[in-house]
């Protein structure tokens, strides 16, 4: 205890490191919060949720309408992906058109920090297709139209089931007239509109059904053999009764769990193997130089942090940097106070790996693997080190590509979306603060994952 207190009293780098940490955290908060002064140029509107819904007269549609206002897409570069930035703080108006009697909970609202706005929509008394116009007031030329269907209610959507299985609940449609009375003996047509991969593996067990005395018709769905979303088209038409309901879509989801586990596990393995090779190769190239750099710059608190950051960014391993530092301490080359700054910098430098992964470099994965492997056959240490680094670089991105292509199919699953919504750190409003519980939950997941994988 006496050593700890004397260390706190005599250590000079600690206040510098604390200031550096505070500044870093403030910059992080600033980068995660968009301000009112940012550009609000609007290029288009994306409807994220709530379009083509069905509801009975006078009832709310099941999902709120959620739209996203986007700015012009940037061109991207060799090192960055094309991005479409969202535009916060834009007033958006939602107006029923073509004599529609749809009711909107709020006719005008501003986009939040994520560029999104949502509204609850209620069906009126008019039967059939009803339309809502979404107008960004700063750019009305980019308005969008959303269709709703009144007089029909579809249930059984967003079910999740195993690939090649029959879903436990049927897809059911109920039809009524303007007085909410059931429409009887109306033909309803079911079909597979789209599915992951090639068409033909999924099917509806009943393609045509007549509504019963309650105005309902139903079918069961057999999923295909791929993971992802399956869209079922539902359409009703009875010319004699002048009943027409244009095709609406209901979504169900299938998952090939074994294939997902194998692909993700293989991708993670290749990614970590690539990181290990990349780190090992870079250490062979510049290991001795990195040791000399650490020793030279560790005499000053700020320079210790910068040295730790730089070395870790180069050799792609904060663990290797930490091991070197521990060796220097045991050898008496640096003090514990100096080591604190280096280790802090190492944990900053390890974030460079995440930045590398964010670059648009998947197309270089296989050429890097081939070229790097050839270079590893040479006997010269430096050439072999470069070969391992390039080979590891390719394996890293190849493994990441394997994972992302498979996990992308799961991105619309309600169970996963619900989980990730619990750790959404976006501020509730423009200029607001990030919610503390969500921040702590996200940090907890990062701590747990790193503790299990032993790699940040």
C-alpha positions as CSV (number, residue, x, y, z in Angstrom):
1,X,0.0,0.0,0.0
2,X,2.9,2.4,0.9
3,X,4.3,1.7,-2.6
4,X,1.0,2.5,-4.3
5,X,0.6,5.8,-2.4
6,X,4.2,6.9,-3.1
7,X,3.8,6.0,-6.7
8,X,0.7,8.2,-7.0
9,X,2.4,11.1,-5.3
10,X,5.7,10.9,-7.3
11,X,4.4,9.8,-10.7
12,X,4.4,12.6,-13.2
13,X,3.0,10.9,-16.3
14,X,-0.3,10.0,-14.5
15,X,-1.9,13.6,-14.8
16,X,-0.8,13.8,-18.4
17,X,-2.3,10.4,-19.2
18,X,-5.5,11.4,-17.4
19,X,-5.8,14.6,-19.5
20,X,-5.0,12.5,-22.6
21,X,-7.8,10.1,-21.7
22,X,-10.2,12.8,-21.0
23,X,-9.5,14.5,-24.4
24,X,-9.9,11.2,-26.2
25,X,-13.2,10.5,-24.5
26,X,-14.5,14.0,-25.4
27,X,-13.5,13.5,-29.0
28,X,-15.3,10.2,-29.0
29,X,-18.5,11.8,-27.8
30,X,-18.1,14.6,-30.3
31,X,-17.7,12.1,-33.2
32,X,-20.8,10.2,-32.1
33,X,-23.0,13.3,-31.9
34,X,-24.0,15.3,-35.0
35,X,-24.8,18.9,-34.6
36,X,-27.4,21.3,-35.9
37,X,-24.8,23.0,-38.1
38,X,-24.0,20.0,-40.3
39,X,-25.1,20.0,-43.9
40,X,-28.7,19.2,-44.5
41,X,-28.6,18.6,-48.2
42,X,-31.2,15.9,-49.0
43,X,-30.9,13.5,-51.9
44,X,-33.5,10.9,-51.2
45,X,-35.8,9.2,-48.7
46,X,-35.6,5.6,-47.7
47,X,-38.6,3.8,-46.2
48,X,-37.1,1.5,-43.6
49,X,-40.3,0.1,-42.1
50,X,-44.1,0.2,-42.4
51,X,-44.8,0.4,-46.2
52,X,-47.3,-1.8,-47.9
53,X,-49.0,-2.7,-44.6
54,X,-52.6,-3.9,-44.2
55,X,-55.1,-3.0,-41.5
56,X,-58.9,-3.1,-40.9
57,X,-60.9,0.1,-41.0
58,X,-60.3,2.3,-38.0
59,X,-57.4,0.3,-36.7
60,X,-53.7,1.2,-36.3
61,X,-51.3,-0.4,-38.7
62,X,-49.1,-2.9,-36.9
63,X,-45.8,-1.2,-37.4
64,X,-45.0,2.5,-37.2
65,X,-43.9,4.1,-40.5
66,X,-40.1,4.7,-40.2
67,X,-38.3,6.6,-42.8
68,X,-34.7,7.8,-43.3
69,X,-33.6,11.0,-44.9
70,X,-30.2,10.7,-46.7
71,X,-27.7,13.1,-48.2
72,X,-25.7,12.8,-51.4
73,X,-23.7,9.6,-51.6
74,X,-19.9,10.2,-51.5
75,X,-17.7,8.6,-54.1
76,X,-15.6,6.6,-51.7
77,X,-11.9,5.8,-52.3
78,X,-9.7,2.8,-52.5
79,X,-9.5,2.8,-48.7
80,X,-13.1,3.7,-47.9
81,X,-16.5,2.5,-48.8
82,X,-19.2,4.5,-50.5
83,X,-21.4,6.0,-47.9
84,X,-24.8,7.7,-47.9
85,X,-24.8,10.0,-44.9
86,X,-28.0,10.6,-43.0
87,X,-29.4,14.1,-42.4
88,X,-30.6,15.0,-38.9
89,X,-32.8,17.8,-38.0
90,X,-34.8,17.9,-41.2
91,X,-38.6,18.7,-40.9
92,X,-40.6,16.0,-42.5
93,X,-44.3,16.2,-43.3
94,X,-46.6,13.3,-43.9
95,X,-49.8,14.1,-45.9
96,X,-52.6,11.7,-47.1
97,X,-53.2,12.1,-50.8
98,X,-55.7,11.1,-53.5
99,X,-58.6,11.6,-51.0
100,X,-57.2,9.1,-48.6
101,X,-58.5,9.3,-45.0
102,X,-55.4,7.8,-43.4
103,X,-54.7,9.3,-40.0
104,X,-51.2,10.2,-39.0
105,X,-50.2,10.6,-35.4
106,X,-48.0,13.6,-36.1
107,X,-48.1,15.3,-39.5
108,X,-44.8,17.0,-39.0
109,X,-41.6,15.9,-37.3
110,X,-37.9,16.4,-37.5
111,X,-35.4,13.6,-38.2
112,X,-33.4,12.5,-35.2
113,X,-29.7,12.1,-34.8
114,X,-29.7,9.0,-37.1
115,X,-31.6,10.9,-39.8
116,X,-34.8,8.9,-39.1
117,X,-38.4,9.9,-38.2
118,X,-41.4,7.6,-37.5
119,X,-45.1,8.1,-37.1
120,X,-48.1,5.9,-36.1
121,X,-50.6,5.5,-39.0
122,X,-54.3,4.6,-38.5
123,X,-56.6,3.3,-41.2
124,X,-59.7,5.3,-42.2
125,X,-63.0,4.0,-43.5
126,X,-62.1,3.8,-47.2
127,X,-61.4,0.3,-48.4
128,X,-58.5,-0.5,-50.8
129,X,-55.2,1.2,-51.5
130,X,-54.5,4.4,-49.6
131,X,-51.4,6.6,-50.1
132,X,-49.3,8.8,-47.9
133,X,-46.9,11.5,-49.2
134,X,-43.7,12.0,-47.3
135,X,-42.2,15.4,-47.9
136,X,-38.9,16.7,-46.5
137,X,-39.7,20.4,-46.2
138,X,-36.1,21.5,-47.1
139,X,-36.2,19.5,-50.4
140,X,-39.8,18.8,-51.4
141,X,-38.6,17.6,-54.8
142,X,-37.3,14.4,-53.1
143,X,-40.7,13.4,-51.6
144,X,-41.7,9.8,-51.6
145,X,-45.1,8.0,-51.6
146,X,-46.0,5.1,-49.4
147,X,-48.9,2.7,-50.0
148,X,-51.2,1.2,-47.3
149,X,-54.1,-1.2,-47.7
150,X,-57.3,-0.8,-45.7
151,X,-59.9,-3.6,-45.4
152,X,-57.4,-6.5,-45.1
153,X,-55.4,-7.8,-42.2
154,X,-52.5,-10.2,-42.7
155,X,-51.0,-12.2,-39.8
156,X,-48.3,-14.8,-39.5
157,X,-45.5,-12.5,-40.7
158,X,-42.0,-12.3,-39.3
159,X,-42.0,-15.9,-38.1
160,X,-38.6,-17.5,-37.7
161,X,-38.1,-21.1,-38.5
162,X,-35.4,-23.7,-39.5
163,X,-34.5,-24.1,-43.1
164,X,-36.6,-26.7,-45.1
165,X,-39.2,-26.7,-42.3
166,X,-42.9,-25.8,-42.4
167,X,-43.6,-22.8,-40.2
168,X,-45.8,-23.6,-37.2
169,X,-48.3,-20.8,-37.8
170,X,-50.1,-20.1,-41.1
171,X,-50.1,-16.9,-43.1
172,X,-53.6,-15.7,-42.7
173,X,-55.5,-12.8,-44.4
174,X,-58.9,-11.4,-43.3
175,X,-61.0,-9.3,-45.6
176,X,-63.8,-6.9,-44.6
177,X,-65.9,-4.1,-46.2
178,X,-66.2,-0.5,-45.1
179,X,-68.6,-1.5,-42.3
180,X,-66.1,-4.1,-41.0
181,X,-68.3,-7.0,-42.1
182,X,-66.5,-10.1,-43.4
183,X,-66.2,-10.6,-47.1
184,X,-67.1,-14.2,-47.8
185,X,-66.0,-16.6,-50.6
186,X,-63.5,-14.1,-52.0
187,X,-60.5,-15.9,-53.8
188,X,-57.2,-15.2,-52.2
189,X,-53.9,-16.0,-54.0
190,X,-50.7,-16.9,-52.2
191,X,-47.3,-17.2,-53.9
192,X,-43.5,-16.9,-53.1
193,X,-42.4,-13.5,-54.2
194,X,-38.7,-13.8,-53.3
195,X,-36.4,-16.0,-51.4
196,X,-32.6,-16.2,-50.6
197,X,-30.7,-17.7,-53.5
198,X,-32.5,-19.3,-56.5
199,X,-36.3,-19.5,-56.6
200,X,-37.9,-22.8,-56.2
201,X,-36.8,-24.2,-52.8
202,X,-39.6,-22.6,-50.8
203,X,-43.4,-23.1,-51.4
204,X,-46.8,-22.3,-50.1
205,X,-48.9,-25.3,-49.4
206,X,-52.2,-23.6,-50.5
207,X,-51.9,-21.3,-53.5
208,X,-55.5,-20.4,-53.7
209,X,-58.1,-20.3,-51.0
210,X,-61.6,-18.8,-50.5
211,X,-62.4,-16.7,-47.5
212,X,-64.7,-18.4,-44.9
213,X,-67.6,-17.0,-42.9
214,X,-65.2,-14.9,-40.9
215,X,-63.7,-13.5,-44.0
216,X,-60.3,-15.3,-43.5
217,X,-58.2,-17.5,-45.7
218,X,-54.8,-19.0,-44.9
219,X,-51.9,-21.1,-46.1
220,X,-48.8,-22.7,-44.6
221,X,-45.3,-21.9,-45.8
222,X,-42.5,-24.4,-46.3
223,X,-39.1,-22.6,-46.1
224,X,-36.3,-23.1,-48.5
225,X,-32.8,-24.3,-47.7
226,X,-31.1,-20.9,-47.3
227,X,-30.8,-18.5,-44.5
228,X,-32.6,-15.2,-45.0
229,X,-36.0,-13.5,-45.7
230,X,-38.8,-15.1,-47.7
231,X,-41.5,-12.8,-49.1
232,X,-45.0,-14.2,-49.5
233,X,-47.3,-12.3,-51.9
234,X,-51.0,-12.1,-50.9
235,X,-53.6,-10.9,-53.4
236,X,-57.4,-11.0,-53.4
237,X,-59.8,-10.4,-56.3
238,X,-63.5,-11.0,-56.9
239,X,-64.7,-9.2,-60.0
240,X,-68.4,-10.1,-59.4
241,X,-68.3,-8.5,-55.9
242,X,-66.0,-5.7,-57.1
243,X,-63.5,-6.6,-54.5
244,X,-59.9,-6.0,-55.4
245,X,-56.9,-6.0,-53.1
246,X,-53.6,-5.5,-54.8
247,X,-50.7,-7.8,-53.8
248,X,-49.3,-7.2,-50.4
249,X,-46.2,-8.8,-49.1
250,X,-45.7,-10.7,-45.8
251,X,-42.2,-11.7,-44.7
252,X,-41.1,-14.9,-43.0
253,X,-37.5,-15.8,-42.1
254,X,-35.6,-19.0,-42.2
255,X,-32.2,-20.0,-40.8
256,X,-29.8,-22.8,-41.6
257,X,-28.3,-22.7,-38.1
258,X,-25.6,-25.3,-38.7
259,X,-24.4,-23.6,-41.9
260,X,-24.3,-20.2,-40.0
261,X,-22.3,-21.6,-37.1
262,X,-19.8,-23.3,-39.5
263,X,-19.4,-20.3,-41.7
264,X,-19.0,-17.8,-38.8
265,X,-16.7,-20.1,-36.9
266,X,-14.5,-20.6,-40.0
267,X,-14.5,-16.8,-40.7
268,X,-13.5,-15.9,-37.1
269,X,-10.8,-18.5,-37.2
270,X,-9.4,-17.2,-40.5
271,X,-9.6,-13.6,-39.2
272,X,-7.7,-14.4,-36.0
273,X,-5.2,-16.5,-37.9
274,X,-4.6,-13.6,-40.3
275,X,-4.2,-11.2,-37.4
276,X,-1.6,-13.5,-35.8
277,X,0.3,-13.9,-39.1
278,X,0.2,-10.1,-39.7
279,X,1.5,-9.4,-36.2
280,X,4.1,-12.1,-36.4
281,X,5.4,-10.9,-39.8
282,X,5.6,-7.3,-38.8
283,X,7.5,-8.2,-35.6
284,X,10.0,-10.1,-37.7
285,X,10.5,-7.0,-39.9
286,X,10.7,-4.4,-37.2
287,X,10.9,-6.2,-33.9
288,X,14.3,-4.9,-32.8
289,X,13.6,-1.4,-34.1
290,X,10.3,-1.3,-32.1
291,X,12.2,-2.3,-28.9
292,X,14.7,0.5,-29.4
293,X,11.8,3.0,-30.1
294,X,10.0,2.1,-26.9
295,X,13.2,2.5,-24.9
296,X,14.0,5.8,-26.4
297,X,10.6,7.5,-26.1
298,X,9.6,6.1,-22.7
299,X,11.4,8.8,-20.8
300,X,8.5,11.2,-21.1
301,X,4.8,10.6,-20.2
302,X,3.2,12.0,-23.4
303,X,5.9,10.4,-25.6
304,X,5.4,7.1,-23.8
305,X,1.7,7.1,-24.9
306,X,2.6,8.0,-28.4
307,X,5.3,5.4,-28.6
308,X,2.9,2.7,-27.4
309,X,0.3,3.8,-29.9
310,X,2.7,3.8,-32.8
311,X,4.4,0.5,-32.0
312,X,1.0,-1.3,-31.5
313,X,-0.3,0.2,-34.8
314,X,2.7,-1.1,-36.6
315,X,3.0,-4.6,-35.2
316,X,-0.9,-5.0,-34.8
317,X,-0.7,-6.5,-31.3
318,X,-1.1,-4.7,-28.0
319,X,-0.3,-8.0,-26.3
320,X,3.1,-8.1,-27.9
321,X,3.8,-4.5,-26.9
322,X,2.8,-5.2,-23.4
323,X,5.1,-8.3,-23.2
324,X,8.0,-6.1,-24.5
325,X,7.2,-3.5,-21.8
326,X,7.1,-6.1,-19.1
327,X,10.5,-7.4,-20.3
328,X,11.9,-3.9,-20.1
329,X,10.6,-3.5,-16.5
330,X,12.1,-6.8,-15.4
331,X,15.4,-5.8,-17.0
332,X,15.4,-2.5,-15.2
333,X,15.4,-0.5,-18.5
334,X,12.2,1.5,-17.8
335,X,10.3,2.2,-14.7
336,X,6.7,1.3,-13.9
337,X,5.6,4.9,-14.3
338,X,7.0,4.9,-17.9
339,X,5.4,1.6,-18.6
340,X,1.9,2.9,-17.7
341,X,2.0,5.4,-20.6
342,X,3.3,2.9,-23.1
343,X,0.5,0.4,-22.2
344,X,-2.1,3.1,-22.4
345,X,-0.8,4.0,-25.8
346,X,-0.9,0.3,-26.8
347,X,-4.6,0.1,-26.1
348,X,-5.1,3.2,-28.3
349,X,-3.0,1.8,-31.1
350,X,-4.8,-1.5,-31.2
351,X,-7.9,0.3,-32.5
352,X,-6.0,0.6,-35.8
353,X,-7.0,-3.0,-36.5
354,X,-10.7,-2.0,-36.4
355,X,-9.9,0.9,-38.8
356,X,-8.2,-1.6,-41.2
357,X,-11.2,-3.8,-41.3
358,X,-13.5,-0.8,-42.1
359,X,-11.5,-0.2,-45.3
360,X,-12.9,-1.4,-48.6
361,X,-10.2,-4.0,-49.2
362,X,-12.0,-7.3,-49.6
363,X,-11.1,-7.5,-53.3
364,X,-7.4,-7.7,-52.3
365,X,-7.9,-10.7,-50.0
366,X,-7.2,-13.6,-52.4
367,X,-4.3,-11.8,-54.3
368,X,-2.7,-11.0,-50.9
369,X,-3.0,-14.6,-49.8
370,X,-1.4,-15.9,-53.0
371,X,1.4,-13.3,-53.1
372,X,2.1,-13.5,-49.4
373,X,2.3,-17.3,-49.5
374,X,4.9,-17.2,-52.3
375,X,6.9,-14.7,-50.3
376,X,7.0,-17.0,-47.3
377,X,8.9,-19.6,-49.3
378,X,11.9,-17.3,-49.4
379,X,14.6,-17.9,-46.8
380,X,15.6,-14.2,-46.2
381,X,14.1,-13.1,-42.8
382,X,12.8,-9.7,-44.0
383,X,11.2,-11.1,-47.2
384,X,9.6,-14.0,-45.2
385,X,8.3,-11.4,-42.7
386,X,6.7,-9.4,-45.4
387,X,5.2,-12.5,-46.9
388,X,3.7,-13.5,-43.5
389,X,2.3,-10.0,-43.1
390,X,0.7,-9.9,-46.6
391,X,-0.6,-13.4,-46.2
392,X,-2.1,-12.6,-42.8
393,X,-3.6,-9.4,-44.3
394,X,-5.3,-11.4,-47.0
395,X,-6.6,-14.1,-44.5
396,X,-7.9,-11.4,-42.2
397,X,-10.1,-9.8,-44.9
398,X,-11.1,-13.2,-46.4
399,X,-12.3,-14.4,-43.0
400,X,-14.2,-11.1,-42.5
401,X,-15.8,-11.5,-45.9
402,X,-17.0,-15.0,-45.1
403,X,-18.6,-13.8,-41.8
404,X,-20.2,-10.7,-43.2
405,X,-21.8,-12.5,-46.2
406,X,-23.4,-15.0,-43.9
407,X,-24.4,-12.7,-41.1
408,X,-25.9,-10.2,-43.6
409,X,-28.7,-12.7,-44.1
410,X,-29.5,-12.4,-40.4
411,X,-29.6,-8.6,-40.4
412,X,-33.5,-8.5,-40.7
413,X,-34.3,-11.1,-38.0
414,X,-36.6,-9.5,-35.4
415,X,-35.0,-11.4,-32.5
416,X,-31.6,-10.0,-33.4
417,X,-32.9,-6.5,-34.1
418,X,-34.6,-6.5,-30.7
419,X,-31.3,-7.5,-29.0
420,X,-29.2,-4.9,-30.7
421,X,-31.9,-2.2,-30.1
422,X,-31.2,-2.7,-26.4
423,X,-27.6,-1.4,-26.9
424,X,-28.4,1.4,-29.3
425,X,-26.3,4.3,-28.1
426,X,-27.7,6.9,-30.5
427,X,-29.0,10.1,-28.8
428,X,-32.8,10.3,-28.6
429,X,-32.8,13.7,-30.3
430,X,-30.5,16.1,-32.2
431,X,-28.0,17.5,-29.8
432,X,-29.0,15.1,-27.1
433,X,-26.8,12.8,-25.0
434,X,-26.1,9.2,-25.6
435,X,-28.1,7.0,-23.1
436,X,-25.9,5.8,-20.2
437,X,-27.5,2.3,-19.8
438,X,-27.0,1.5,-23.4
439,X,-23.4,2.7,-23.3
440,X,-22.7,0.5,-20.3
441,X,-24.4,-2.5,-21.9
442,X,-22.3,-2.1,-25.1
443,X,-19.1,-1.6,-23.1
444,X,-20.0,-4.8,-21.1
445,X,-20.4,-6.8,-24.2
446,X,-17.0,-5.6,-25.5
447,X,-15.4,-6.4,-22.1
448,X,-16.9,-9.9,-22.0
449,X,-16.0,-10.7,-25.7
450,X,-12.4,-9.5,-25.2
451,X,-12.0,-11.4,-22.0
452,X,-13.2,-14.6,-23.7
453,X,-11.3,-14.2,-26.9
454,X,-8.2,-12.6,-25.3
455,X,-8.0,-10.1,-28.2
456,X,-9.5,-6.7,-28.4
